[in-house]
Amino acid sequence: MPDFQRQQQQMINRDVALLVQRRFRAEIFTVDNINRAGFTTNQFMNHMHA
């Protein structure tokens, strides 16, 4: 039984890691596109708060 639980925990950890990586990449991609579009970070922040 502990073996099964450990296996399940490893699967959960892997899924979480994949989600975090995907989200991190998406955020970097978004920032890259904004920078390419000529936004400064301040303009972007103001835009987000508007």
N, C-alpha and C positions, 0 to 999 in steps of 0.2 A: 504493500500500500504506500509506504513512504516513497518508493521508487516512482510510482505513478504520479504522486504529488510533485516530486522534484521535476519530472518530465513536463508536467503541466506548467509549473512555474517558469521553466526555461522557455517554453513556447510563449507564455505571456510576456516575459522579459524581451524576447525577440520582437514580438509584435509592437510593443511599446517603443523599442529602439527604432524600428522601421518608421513608425509614425512620427517620432521626434525628428529623425533624419529628413523625412519627406517635408515636414513643416519647415524645418530650418532651411532646406534648399529652396522652398517656395518663397520664404521671406527674403533670402539673399537675391533670388531672381527678381522679385518685385523691386527691391532697392536698386538693383542694376538697371532695370528698365526706367525707373524714375530718374536716376542719374543721367542716363542716356537721353532722356526727354528734356533735360536741362533744368530740372527741379533742384533746388538746394534742399538740404535737410530741413532748414527753417521753413521754407515755403511748404514743404510736404507736411510738417507738423501743423502749421497754420491751416492748411487744407484739411487735415484730419480733424481739427478741432472746430472748424467752421460749421 
